[in-house]
Amino acid sequence: MMRGCVVFAVLSLLAGTCHADDAEEAGLKLADATPTQKVDKADYQFSLEPALRLATVRPDDQVQTAERLAIELAVQKAFATGWRFNFADRLDLNGPQRFSGDPGAINTLKEFYVSGSVGREGQNLVDIGRINMRLGVATGYNPTDYFRDNAVRSVASVDPASLRENRLGTVMLRGQRVWTGGSLTALVAPKLASGPNDADFSVDLGATNQNTRWLMAVSQHMVADLSPQFLLYGDGKPGSSPQFGVNLTHLINNACVGYVEWTGGRSPSTLARALGQPESDVAFRWSMSTGLTCTTSRNLSLTLEYQRDGAALDKAGWESLQKGPQQQYLAYRNLANAQQDPATRDDVFAMLRWQDAFIPRLDLSGFIRMNLADHSSLTWLEARYHLNRTDVALQWQLNGGSSLSEYGAMPQQTLWQVLVKHYF
């Protein structure tokens, strides 16, 4: 806990140094993608990522080691005028030493779809297949990222950008109309299976397509740098009504960008869903992430974010669940984890990214996420050095808190990971 507070204090101190040279740079720094190796544009990208991991495991701080190899392939190939095939897959191989509960192999079919333009001047776009639909403008928690539920099969890193990238896509039909300053998107994702499939090489359609879902989204430039996005989403789950969402970003000054991500509608609580009683606790609930990203002239950016999940338990409810039957506690945690939602209602999040830190090609990044109900915290730090076609990275993670807290209950107290990622 003390180490988490120290990191948070350092991040907060750095917030006072934010003064960028121009507004464009500040806007670009809002992007939540993990810094990756830039390679020559081609129809495909192939990479290998061997890693060595070392963890201290609760309750006796036993040290465990494990090996991991990630194999990734991405293909984008034009096959007709205005039409393109898109494919992205990740295979994680664990062993010969691996942590308890880790499978020997797990495959994640991230994307498999065709896309093209209909009509003149590319104003009408259509996509069909498995698509990783990423929504939201926040960094640490995205309440409007509706297609994240059950999508992560293997956690290579707790970095929010990695979790958004390395997950299953959803099978859908998506259409888009584009005009000057705006766009309209409509999609439907049909039910294709009844439930998730944990088999190593399953395409796992039940994880992403176990209910028929739909989405409509419209974006329109209004004034200055303000281009809000409005969303209407139906998840097809018992007890839920359509959810309304809004994404807003605004350039506050030459250094800082503020953002708000909000969604709301009638729905059950996470606890009611976890206990299999979704229609017993239906009410209007809303979730939000709001924050600020500031950037300096030295390629250093700091994000401070407040997160609220209206379907999660408040402090009193969380304490009651911890004291109650263990089966209910585990069911609630498992569902919140699968949905990538916070375990309790209120969190704070701070992230630091520094490109070309101290020396060229060295990137430093890290974040701390704190649960305001039980004061547990998740801290993650990374140093990554970029060679021409290879990244070398060292990562450290600390799950701090009491035994039944959100992060203190995690089996691994600390985790070190050394990895090398080579692009062919």
Kinemage of the C-alpha trace (Angstrom):
@kinemage 1
@onewidth
@group {chain A} dominant
@subgroup {mainchain}
@vectorlist {calphas} color= white
{ca met a 1} P 0.000 0.000 0.000
{ca met a 2} L 2.816 2.385 0.901
{ca arg a 3} L 4.529 1.806 -2.439
{ca gly a 4} L 1.238 2.508 -4.250
{ca cys a 5} L 0.838 5.805 -2.381
{ca val a 6} L 4.399 6.829 -3.243
{ca val a 7} L 3.765 6.199 -6.946
{ca phe a 8} L 0.518 8.159 -6.789
{ca ala a 9} L 2.255 11.080 -5.103
{ca val a 10} L 4.969 11.158 -7.759
{ca leu a 11} L 2.371 11.130 -10.531
{ca ser a 12} L 0.428 13.945 -8.901
{ca leu a 13} L 3.603 16.032 -8.529
{ca leu a 14} L 4.379 15.614 -12.204
{ca ala a 15} L 0.938 16.990 -13.096
{ca gly a 16} L 2.182 20.430 -12.190
{ca thr a 17} L 4.827 20.372 -14.918
{ca cys a 18} L 2.381 20.160 -17.839
{ca his a 19} L 3.067 22.870 -20.451
{ca ala a 20} L 2.953 21.827 -24.135
{ca asp a 21} L 4.207 23.766 -27.157
{ca asp a 22} L 1.089 23.323 -29.243
{ca ala a 23} L -2.492 22.093 -28.970
{ca glu a 24} L -2.175 19.414 -31.608
{ca glu a 25} L 0.439 17.508 -29.606
{ca ala a 26} L -1.751 17.591 -26.501
{ca gly a 27} L -4.693 16.143 -28.403
{ca leu a 28} L -2.641 13.346 -29.829
{ca lys a 29} L -1.401 12.362 -26.389
{ca leu a 30} L -4.937 11.454 -25.367
{ca ala a 31} L -4.728 8.271 -27.441
{ca asp a 32} L -4.752 5.222 -25.161
{ca ala a 33} L -2.716 2.859 -27.324
{ca thr a 34} L 0.363 1.275 -25.797
{ca pro a 35} L 3.527 2.507 -27.567
{ca thr a 36} L 4.412 -0.141 -30.137
{ca gln a 37} L 7.191 -0.743 -32.606
{ca lys a 38} L 6.524 1.050 -35.896
{ca val a 39} L 7.221 -1.163 -38.889
{ca asp a 40} L 7.062 -0.691 -42.633
{ca lys a 41} L 3.511 -0.715 -43.945
{ca ala a 42} L 2.709 -4.121 -45.394
{ca asp a 43} L -0.205 -6.460 -45.932
{ca tyr a 44} L 0.731 -8.412 -42.826
{ca gln a 45} L 2.516 -8.082 -39.505
{ca phe a 46} L 3.947 -11.037 -37.623
{ca ser a 47} L 5.590 -10.983 -34.203
{ca leu a 48} L 6.988 -13.287 -31.531
{ca glu a 49} L 7.066 -12.292 -27.873
{ca pro a 50} L 8.874 -14.619 -25.438
{ca ala a 51} L 8.611 -13.601 -21.778
{ca leu a 52} L 9.878 -14.708 -18.388
{ca arg a 53} L 7.667 -14.032 -15.363
{ca leu a 54} L 8.343 -14.133 -11.633
{ca ala a 55} L 5.622 -13.743 -8.997
{ca thr a 56} L 5.246 -13.749 -5.236
{ca val a 57} L 2.078 -15.663 -4.355
{ca arg a 58} L -0.161 -15.204 -1.345
{ca pro a 59} L -0.521 -16.141 1.460
{ca asp a 60} L 3.075 -17.189 2.212
{ca asp a 61} L 4.910 -15.065 -0.413
{ca gln a 62} L 6.084 -18.157 -2.254
{ca val a 63} L 8.101 -17.302 -5.373
{ca gln a 64} L 6.953 -18.857 -8.656
{ca thr a 65} L 8.411 -18.553 -12.152
{ca ala a 66} L 6.760 -19.074 -15.521
{ca glu a 67} L 7.503 -18.749 -19.212
{ca arg a 68} L 5.216 -17.395 -21.907
{ca leu a 69} L 5.388 -17.082 -25.699
{ca ala a 70} L 2.946 -14.916 -27.643
{ca ile a 71} L 2.575 -15.341 -31.409
{ca glu a 72} L 0.649 -12.634 -33.248
{ca leu a 73} L -0.381 -12.321 -36.873
{ca ala a 74} L -2.294 -9.452 -38.464
{ca val a 75} L -3.307 -9.312 -42.135
{ca gln a 76} L -4.948 -6.529 -44.123
{ca lys a 77} L -5.317 -7.442 -47.788
{ca ala a 78} L -7.260 -5.712 -50.553
{ca phe a 79} L -9.074 -8.242 -52.762
{ca ala a 80} L -11.291 -5.974 -54.885
{ca thr a 81} L -11.689 -2.272 -55.560
{ca gly a 82} L -12.723 -0.660 -52.296
{ca trp a 83} L -12.789 -3.961 -50.376
{ca arg a 84} L -10.339 -5.378 -47.842
{ca phe a 85} L -9.912 -8.531 -45.766
{ca asn a 86} L -8.860 -8.052 -42.129
{ca phe a 87} L -7.469 -10.722 -39.811
{ca ala a 88} L -5.781 -10.552 -36.394
{ca asp a 89} L -4.958 -13.449 -34.094
{ca arg a 90} L -2.914 -13.993 -30.932
{ca leu a 91} L -1.734 -17.330 -29.546
{ca asp a 92} L -0.381 -17.438 -25.976
{ca leu a 93} L 1.707 -20.495 -25.059
{ca asn a 94} L 2.499 -21.011 -21.368
{ca gly a 95} L 5.231 -23.290 -20.112
{ca pro a 96} L 6.988 -25.517 -19.564
{ca gln a 97} L 6.702 -23.745 -16.179
{ca arg a 98} L 3.440 -21.858 -15.731
{ca phe a 99} L 1.388 -20.294 -12.971
{ca ser a 100} L -1.443 -22.197 -11.334
{ca gly a 101} L -4.598 -21.962 -13.425
{ca asp a 102} L -2.827 -20.926 -16.627
{ca pro a 103} L -3.649 -23.166 -19.615
{ca gly a 104} L -0.879 -24.571 -21.769
{ca ala a 105} L -2.227 -22.602 -24.719
{ca ile a 106} L -4.988 -20.084 -25.352
{ca asn a 107} L -5.887 -18.607 -28.725
{ca thr a 108} L -7.624 -15.257 -29.204
{ca leu a 109} L -9.218 -14.560 -32.588
{ca lys a 110} L -9.220 -10.788 -32.383
{ca glu a 111} L -10.567 -9.936 -35.837
{ca phe a 112} L -11.776 -11.738 -38.971
{ca tyr a 113} L -13.884 -9.579 -41.281
{ca val a 114} L -14.244 -7.919 -44.652
{ca ser a 115} L -14.780 -4.195 -45.099
{ca gly a 116} L -15.567 -2.043 -48.082
{ca ser a 117} L -17.180 1.093 -49.405
{ca val a 118} L -20.523 1.280 -51.155
{ca gly a 119} L -21.420 4.104 -53.469
{ca arg a 120} L -19.274 7.016 -54.480
{ca glu a 121} L -16.451 8.778 -52.663
{ca gly a 122} L -16.352 6.281 -49.804
{ca gln a 123} L -19.252 7.867 -47.917
{ca asn a 124} L -20.953 4.558 -47.141
{ca leu a 125} L -18.889 1.859 -45.426
{ca val a 126} L -19.821 -1.694 -44.481
{ca asp a 127} L -18.044 -4.345 -42.403
{ca ile a 128} L -19.084 -7.936 -41.730
{ca gly a 129} L -17.378 -10.531 -39.546
{ca arg a 130} L -15.579 -10.543 -36.210
{ca ile a 131} L -14.595 -6.976 -35.305
{ca asn a 132} L -12.880 -5.608 -32.200
{ca met a 133} L -15.216 -2.659 -31.671
{ca arg a 134} L -13.456 -0.280 -29.280
{ca leu a 135} L -15.451 2.647 -27.941
{ca gly a 136} L -14.810 5.381 -25.394
{ca val a 137} L -12.455 8.292 -24.790
{ca ala a 138} L -11.325 7.542 -21.227
{ca thr a 139} L -8.039 5.828 -20.408
{ca gly a 140} L -8.466 3.551 -17.393
{ca tyr a 141} L -12.149 2.543 -17.562
{ca asn a 142} L -14.495 2.827 -20.544
{ca pro a 143} L -18.182 2.520 -19.589
{ca thr a 144} L -19.265 3.022 -23.246
{ca asp a 145} L -16.929 0.275 -24.483
{ca tyr a 146} L -19.962 -1.999 -24.637
{ca phe a 147} L -18.318 -4.914 -26.447
{ca arg a 148} L -15.663 -5.632 -23.813
{ca asp a 149} L -17.790 -8.148 -21.846
{ca asn a 150} L -16.189 -11.632 -21.753
{ca ala a 151} L -13.796 -10.597 -24.530
{ca val a 152} L -10.436 -11.119 -22.770
{ca arg a 153} L -9.275 -14.740 -22.910
{ca ser a 154} L -5.662 -14.259 -21.783
{ca val a 155} L -4.191 -11.362 -19.787
{ca ala a 156} L -0.669 -10.616 -21.027
{ca ser a 157} L -0.621 -7.208 -19.303
{ca val a 158} L -3.012 -5.226 -17.092
{ca asp a 159} L -2.242 -2.078 -19.100
{ca pro a 160} L -5.724 -0.853 -20.204
{ca ala a 161} L -4.492 -0.356 -23.777
{ca ser a 162} L -3.293 -3.970 -23.937
{ca leu a 163} L -6.631 -5.251 -22.621
{ca arg a 164} L -8.510 -3.295 -25.305
{ca glu a 165} L -6.209 -4.553 -28.071
{ca asn a 166} L -5.716 -8.214 -27.109
{ca arg a 167} L -9.289 -9.414 -26.866
{ca leu a 168} L -11.918 -11.217 -28.891
{ca gly a 169} L -13.811 -9.301 -31.506
{ca thr a 170} L -17.597 -9.581 -31.815
{ca val a 171} L -19.313 -11.006 -34.890
{ca met a 172} L -21.407 -8.204 -36.330
{ca leu a 173} L -22.726 -6.425 -39.388
{ca arg a 174} L -21.694 -2.771 -39.231
{ca gly a 175} L -22.590 0.091 -41.532
{ca gln a 176} L -21.311 3.668 -41.486
{ca arg a 177} L -22.305 6.865 -43.234
{ca val a 178} L -19.629 9.575 -43.300
{ca trp a 179} L -20.088 13.259 -44.086
{ca thr a 180} L -18.097 16.431 -43.530
{ca gly a 181} L -17.594 16.787 -39.795
{ca gly a 182} L -19.588 13.745 -38.721
{ca ser a 183} L -20.634 10.132 -39.101
{ca leu a 184} L -23.436 7.700 -38.293
{ca thr a 185} L -22.724 4.074 -37.340
{ca ala a 186} L -25.261 1.266 -36.946
{ca leu a 187} L -24.518 -2.374 -36.161
{ca val a 188} L -26.138 -5.604 -35.077
{ca ala a 189} L -24.354 -8.526 -33.398
{ca pro a 190} L -26.531 -11.672 -33.488
{ca lys a 191} L -26.698 -14.453 -30.918
{ca leu a 192} L -24.541 -17.356 -32.139
{ca ala a 193} L -24.009 -19.492 -29.009
{ca ser a 194} L -25.393 -19.849 -25.492
{ca gly a 195} L -22.246 -19.399 -23.419
{ca pro a 196} L -18.449 -19.058 -23.369
{ca asn a 197} L -16.171 -21.936 -24.383
{ca asp a 198} L -12.872 -22.173 -22.489
{ca ala a 199} L -11.247 -24.673 -24.878
{ca asp a 200} L -7.725 -23.607 -25.810
{ca phe a 201} L -8.346 -23.041 -29.525
{ca ser a 202} L -12.049 -22.229 -29.470
{ca val a 203} L -13.243 -19.218 -31.468
{ca asp a 204} L -15.486 -18.695 -28.419
{ca leu a 205} L -18.512 -17.189 -30.139
{ca gly a 206} L -20.500 -17.643 -26.938
{ca ala a 207} L -18.272 -15.198 -25.097
{ca thr a 208} L -19.075 -12.322 -27.446
{ca asn a 209} L -22.300 -13.384 -29.174
{ca gln a 210} L -24.468 -15.035 -26.510
{ca asn a 211} L -27.124 -12.310 -26.870
{ca thr a 212} L -28.329 -10.316 -29.851
{ca arg a 213} L -26.929 -6.797 -29.426
{ca trp a 214} L -27.209 -3.593 -31.412
{ca leu a 215} L -25.680 -0.138 -31.407
{ca met a 216} L -26.254 3.218 -33.052
{ca ala a 217} L -23.676 6.003 -32.751
{ca val a 218} L -23.560 9.485 -34.223
{ca ser a 219} L -20.706 11.994 -34.124
{ca gln a 220} L -20.900 15.595 -35.308
{ca his a 221} L -18.460 18.478 -35.170
{ca met a 222} L -20.129 21.407 -33.474
{ca val a 223} L -17.829 24.236 -32.444
{ca ala a 224} L -14.051 24.627 -32.153
{ca asp a 225} L -12.633 21.264 -31.048
{ca leu a 226} L -15.960 19.854 -29.791
{ca ser a 227} L -17.171 16.743 -31.661
{ca pro a 228} L -19.348 14.742 -29.256
{ca gln a 229} L -20.376 11.168 -29.887
{ca phe a 230} L -23.848 9.966 -28.855
{ca leu a 231} L -24.640 6.264 -28.545
{ca leu a 232} L -27.711 4.076 -28.094
{ca tyr a 233} L -27.027 0.444 -27.209
{ca gly a 234} L -29.091 -2.667 -26.517
{ca asp a 235} L -27.343 -5.613 -24.840
{ca gly a 236} L -30.173 -8.167 -25.059
{ca lys a 237} L -29.755 -9.181 -21.398
{ca pro a 238} L -32.719 -9.844 -19.063
{ca gly a 239} L -33.812 -6.746 -17.179
{ca ser a 240} L -31.901 -4.266 -19.353
{ca ser a 241} L -33.356 -1.430 -21.378
{ca pro a 242} L -31.434 0.418 -24.118
{ca gln a 243} L -28.453 2.311 -22.730
{ca phe a 244} L -27.646 5.870 -23.770
{ca gly a 245} L -24.024 7.003 -23.919
{ca val a 246} L -21.988 10.156 -24.551
{ca asn a 247} L -18.292 10.684 -25.283
{ca leu a 248} L -16.851 14.202 -25.020
{ca thr a 249} L -13.332 15.611 -25.240
{ca his a 250} L -12.327 19.254 -24.980
{ca leu a 251} L -8.984 21.024 -25.352
{ca ile a 252} L -8.720 23.020 -22.135
{ca asn a 253} L -5.464 24.790 -23.023
{ca asn a 254} L -2.319 24.147 -25.028
{ca ala a 255} L -1.269 21.418 -22.601
{ca cys a 256} L -4.387 19.663 -21.314
{ca val a 257} L -7.327 17.751 -22.753
{ca gly a 258} L -10.381 17.012 -20.605
{ca tyr a 259} L -12.828 14.207 -21.293
{ca val a 260} L -16.100 12.739 -20.074
{ca glu a 261} L -17.467 9.296 -20.897
{ca trp a 262} L -20.972 8.528 -19.600
{ca thr a 263} L -23.607 5.831 -20.070
{ca gly a 264} L -26.935 5.209 -18.365
{ca gly a 265} L -30.209 3.308 -18.526
{ca arg a 266} L -32.383 0.857 -16.638
{ca ser a 267} L -30.464 -2.300 -15.759
{ca pro a 268} L -29.877 -4.802 -12.929
{ca ser a 269} L -27.040 -4.416 -10.469
{ca thr a 270} L -23.897 -6.490 -10.929
{ca leu a 271} L -24.746 -8.419 -7.746
{ca ala a 272} L -28.219 -9.328 -9.046
{ca arg a 273} L -26.681 -10.614 -12.274
{ca ala a 274} L -24.027 -12.575 -10.362
{ca leu a 275} L -26.686 -14.271 -8.228
{ca gly a 276} L -28.762 -15.177 -11.303
{ca gln a 277} L -31.621 -12.816 -10.365
{ca pro a 278} L -31.308 -10.002 -12.930
{ca glu a 279} L -34.952 -8.920 -12.826
{ca ser a 280} L -35.043 -8.598 -9.029
{ca asp a 281} L -33.061 -5.347 -8.882
{ca val a 282} L -33.785 -3.231 -11.979
{ca ala a 283} L -33.324 0.525 -11.705
{ca phe a 284} L -31.868 3.463 -13.595
{ca arg a 285} L -28.076 3.279 -13.240
{ca trp a 286} L -25.271 5.266 -14.775
{ca ser a 287} L -21.519 4.894 -15.108
{ca met a 288} L -18.888 7.490 -15.909
{ca ser a 289} L -15.194 8.158 -16.393
{ca thr a 290} L -13.953 11.721 -16.406
{ca gly a 291} L -10.440 13.014 -16.381
{ca leu a 292} L -7.657 15.157 -17.691
{ca thr a 293} L -4.578 14.387 -19.768
{ca cys a 294} L -1.742 16.930 -19.741
{ca thr a 295} L 1.349 16.822 -21.934
{ca thr a 296} L 4.736 18.490 -21.637
{ca ser a 297} L 7.158 19.539 -24.354
{ca arg a 298} L 9.371 16.594 -23.305
{ca asn a 299} L 6.898 13.926 -24.517
{ca leu a 300} L 5.618 13.275 -20.997
{ca ser a 301} L 1.875 12.924 -20.438
{ca leu a 302} L -0.084 12.474 -17.237
{ca thr a 303} L -3.695 11.307 -16.951
{ca leu a 304} L -5.821 11.693 -13.814
{ca glu a 305} L -9.230 10.005 -13.925
{ca tyr a 306} L -12.259 9.449 -11.689
{ca gln a 307} L -14.316 6.328 -12.391
{ca arg a 308} L -17.840 5.436 -11.281
{ca asp a 309} L -19.784 2.234 -11.960
{ca gly a 310} L -23.406 2.650 -10.927
{ca ala a 311} L -24.127 -1.092 -11.108
{ca ala a 312} L -21.330 -2.003 -8.683
{ca leu a 313} L -21.606 -2.239 -4.902
{ca asp a 314} L -21.064 0.824 -2.738
{ca lys a 315} L -18.796 0.672 0.311
{ca ala a 316} L -21.475 -0.713 2.652
{ca gly a 317} L -22.619 -3.310 0.129
{ca trp a 318} L -19.039 -4.403 -0.584
{ca glu a 319} L -18.295 -4.844 3.131
{ca ser a 320} L -21.499 -6.863 3.553
{ca leu a 321} L -20.591 -9.104 0.612
{ca gln a 322} L -17.123 -9.724 2.051
{ca lys a 323} L -18.668 -10.925 5.322
{ca gly a 324} L -21.311 -13.060 3.620
{ca pro a 325} L -21.200 -16.476 1.898
{ca gln a 326} L -17.955 -17.036 0.010
{ca gln a 327} L -19.836 -18.454 -2.972
{ca gln a 328} L -21.659 -15.154 -3.516
{ca tyr a 329} L -18.439 -13.176 -3.080
{ca leu a 330} L -16.659 -15.290 -5.717
{ca ala a 331} L -19.612 -15.148 -8.136
{ca tyr a 332} L -19.673 -11.354 -7.903
{ca arg a 333} L -15.919 -11.001 -8.412
{ca asn a 334} L -15.916 -13.406 -11.363
{ca leu a 335} L -18.708 -11.514 -13.125
{ca ala a 336} L -17.148 -8.090 -12.534
{ca asn a 337} L -13.830 -9.423 -13.847
{ca ala a 338} L -15.450 -10.934 -16.970
{ca gln a 339} L -17.243 -7.645 -17.684
{ca gln a 340} L -14.014 -5.672 -17.007
{ca asp a 341} L -15.927 -3.558 -14.513
{ca pro a 342} L -14.743 -2.246 -11.126
{ca ala a 343} L -15.717 -4.330 -8.112
{ca thr a 344} L -16.991 -1.272 -6.245
{ca arg a 345} L -18.665 1.970 -7.214
{ca asp a 346} L -15.853 4.530 -7.060
{ca asp a 347} L -12.214 4.352 -8.233
{ca val a 348} L -9.459 6.798 -9.042
{ca phe a 349} L -6.813 6.220 -11.689
{ca ala a 350} L -3.551 7.934 -12.604
{ca met a 351} L -1.301 7.093 -15.556
{ca leu a 352} L 2.061 8.431 -16.674
{ca arg a 353} L 3.629 7.917 -20.119
{ca trp a 354} L 7.020 9.314 -21.095
{ca gln a 355} L 8.335 8.726 -24.599
{ca asp a 356} L 12.101 9.032 -25.186
{ca ala a 357} L 12.672 9.271 -21.445
{ca phe a 358} L 16.277 10.205 -20.578
{ca ile a 359} L 17.544 8.618 -23.817
{ca pro a 360} L 15.991 8.190 -27.296
{ca arg a 361} L 13.817 5.078 -27.814
{ca leu a 362} L 13.275 4.475 -24.099
{ca asp a 363} L 9.617 4.741 -23.058
{ca leu a 364} L 8.494 4.708 -19.429
{ca ser a 365} L 4.886 4.232 -18.395
{ca gly a 366} L 2.887 3.285 -15.353
{ca phe a 367} L -0.424 3.639 -13.602
{ca ile a 368} L -2.075 3.220 -10.240
{ca arg a 369} L -5.732 2.284 -9.787
{ca met a 370} L -7.225 2.726 -6.312
{ca asn a 371} L -10.476 1.327 -4.946
{ca leu a 372} L -12.050 4.058 -2.780
{ca ala a 373} L -14.217 1.591 -0.822
{ca asp a 374} L -11.513 -0.733 0.555
{ca his a 375} L -8.384 1.309 -0.323
{ca ser a 376} L -6.766 -1.565 -2.206
{ca ser a 377} L -4.680 -0.650 -5.234
{ca leu a 378} L -3.206 -1.988 -8.455
{ca thr a 379} L 0.151 -0.519 -9.508
{ca trp a 380} L 1.851 -1.251 -12.837
{ca leu a 381} L 5.140 0.088 -14.228
{ca glu a 382} L 6.935 -0.563 -17.520
{ca ala a 383} L 10.254 0.399 -19.123
{ca arg a 384} L 10.347 -0.370 -22.863
{ca tyr a 385} L 13.273 0.132 -25.231
{ca his a 386} L 12.663 0.170 -28.988
{ca leu a 387} L 15.198 -1.249 -31.423
{ca asn a 388} L 14.627 -1.204 -35.178
{ca arg a 389} L 12.279 -4.208 -35.208
{ca thr a 390} L 12.431 -5.366 -31.592
{ca asp a 391} L 11.078 -4.150 -28.261
{ca val a 392} L 12.641 -5.105 -24.929
{ca ala a 393} L 10.495 -4.450 -21.862
{ca leu a 394} L 10.546 -4.867 -18.093
{ca gln a 395} L 7.199 -4.765 -16.263
{ca trp a 396} L 6.315 -4.741 -12.563
{ca gln a 397} L 2.889 -5.151 -10.975
{ca leu a 398} L 1.765 -4.859 -7.354
{ca asn a 399} L -1.661 -5.935 -6.077
{ca gly a 400} L -1.998 -4.295 -2.660
{ca gly a 401} L -4.684 -4.487 0.009
{ca ser a 402} L -6.333 -6.628 2.682
{ca ser a 403} L -7.198 -10.275 2.056
{ca leu a 404} L -10.769 -9.773 0.773
{ca ser a 405} L -10.241 -6.413 -0.923
{ca glu a 406} L -10.507 -6.042 -4.709
{ca tyr a 407} L -6.765 -6.245 -5.344
{ca gly a 408} L -5.553 -7.767 -2.085
{ca ala a 409} L -7.509 -10.933 -2.879
{ca met a 410} L -5.539 -11.493 -6.077
{ca pro a 411} L -3.356 -14.622 -5.723
{ca gln a 412} L -0.230 -12.849 -6.957
{ca gln a 413} L 1.020 -10.039 -4.746
{ca thr a 414} L 3.812 -8.933 -7.068
{ca leu a 415} L 4.601 -9.858 -10.654
{ca trp a 416} L 7.761 -9.171 -12.653
{ca gln a 417} L 7.854 -9.769 -16.406
{ca val a 418} L 10.743 -9.475 -18.858
{ca leu a 419} L 9.783 -9.727 -22.526
{ca val a 420} L 11.254 -9.344 -25.981
{ca lys a 421} L 8.909 -8.636 -28.891
{ca his a 422} L 10.296 -9.033 -32.402
{ca tyr a 423} L 8.457 -7.935 -35.546
{ca phe a 424} L 9.182 -9.839 -38.751
